[in-house]
Amino acid sequence: MGLGGCILLIAAGAILAFATDWEMDGINLTVTGLIMMAVGVIGVAAFTNARRKTVVPPGATVIETDDDHHHRHGL
């Protein structure tokens, strides 16, 4: 599930929890909506955490640059 699916879960859960007054036997829609919102928030957190990780393949060449020419020395 991508970021869009997680946001959809949060939105649908909020609608079920706060914007409906439906009554169903055996199902509490408020609790169902809160669970959907919690799963959506966990999904967003997992998605953004997974996107933050930088993978460097083994044997990759690291290029270092000398940025000293941008600084003034001796002042």
matplotlib code that plots the C-alpha trace (Angstrom):
import matplotlib.pyplot as plt

x = [0.0, 1.4, 1.1, -2.2, -3.8, -2.7, -4.2, -7.4, -7.6, -7.2, -9.9, -12.4, -11.8, -12.4, -15.7, -16.8, -15.7, -16.9, -19.3, -21.8, -24.6, -25.3, -26.1, -25.1, -25.7, -22.4, -20.2, -19.2, -18.5, -16.7, -14.2, -13.9, -13.1, -10.5, -8.8, -8.7, -7.2, -4.6, -3.6, -3.4, -1.1, 1.1, 1.3, 2.3, 5.0, 6.3, 6.2, 8.1, 10.6, 11.2, 11.7, 14.3, 16.7, 19.5, 20.8, 24.5, 25.3, 28.4, 31.5, 30.1, 32.7, 32.6, 33.6, 34.9, 35.1, 37.3, 35.0, 37.7, 37.6, 34.2, 35.6, 37.8, 40.9, 43.0, 40.3]
y = [0.0, 3.4, 6.8, 7.4, 4.3, 5.3, 8.7, 7.1, 4.9, 7.9, 9.8, 6.9, 6.2, 9.8, 9.8, 6.5, 7.7, 11.3, 12.0, 9.2, 8.2, 4.8, 2.0, -1.6, -4.7, -6.2, -3.4, -0.2, 2.2, 4.6, 2.0, 0.7, 4.2, 4.8, 1.5, 2.5, 5.9, 4.2, 1.8, 4.7, 6.7, 3.7, 3.2, 6.8, 6.5, 3.3, 4.7, 7.9, 6.0, 3.6, 6.4, 8.1, 5.2, 5.6, 2.5, 2.5, -0.5, -2.5, -1.4, 2.0, 4.7, 7.6, 11.0, 13.6, 17.2, 19.9, 22.8, 25.0, 27.5, 28.7, 29.9, 32.8, 32.0, 34.4, 37.0]
z = [0.0, -1.0, 0.6, -1.2, 0.2, 3.7, 3.3, 2.0, 5.1, 7.3, 5.5, 5.3, 9.0, 10.0, 8.0, 9.7, 13.2, 13.2, 10.3, 10.3, 12.5, 11.0, 13.4, 12.5, 14.6, 15.8, 14.4, 16.2, 13.3, 15.6, 16.7, 13.1, 11.9, 14.6, 13.8, 10.1, 11.0, 13.2, 10.5, 8.0, 10.3, 10.9, 7.1, 6.5, 9.2, 7.7, 4.2, 5.0, 7.1, 4.3, 1.8, 4.1, 4.0, 1.5, 0.0, -1.1, -3.2, -2.3, -4.1, -4.9, -5.5, -3.1, -4.6, -2.2, -3.4, -2.0, -1.1, 0.5, -2.4, -1.1, 2.2, 2.9, 4.9, 7.0, 7.8]

ax = plt.figure().add_subplot(projection="3d")
ax.plot(x, y, z, "-o")
ax.set_aspect("equal")
plt.show()
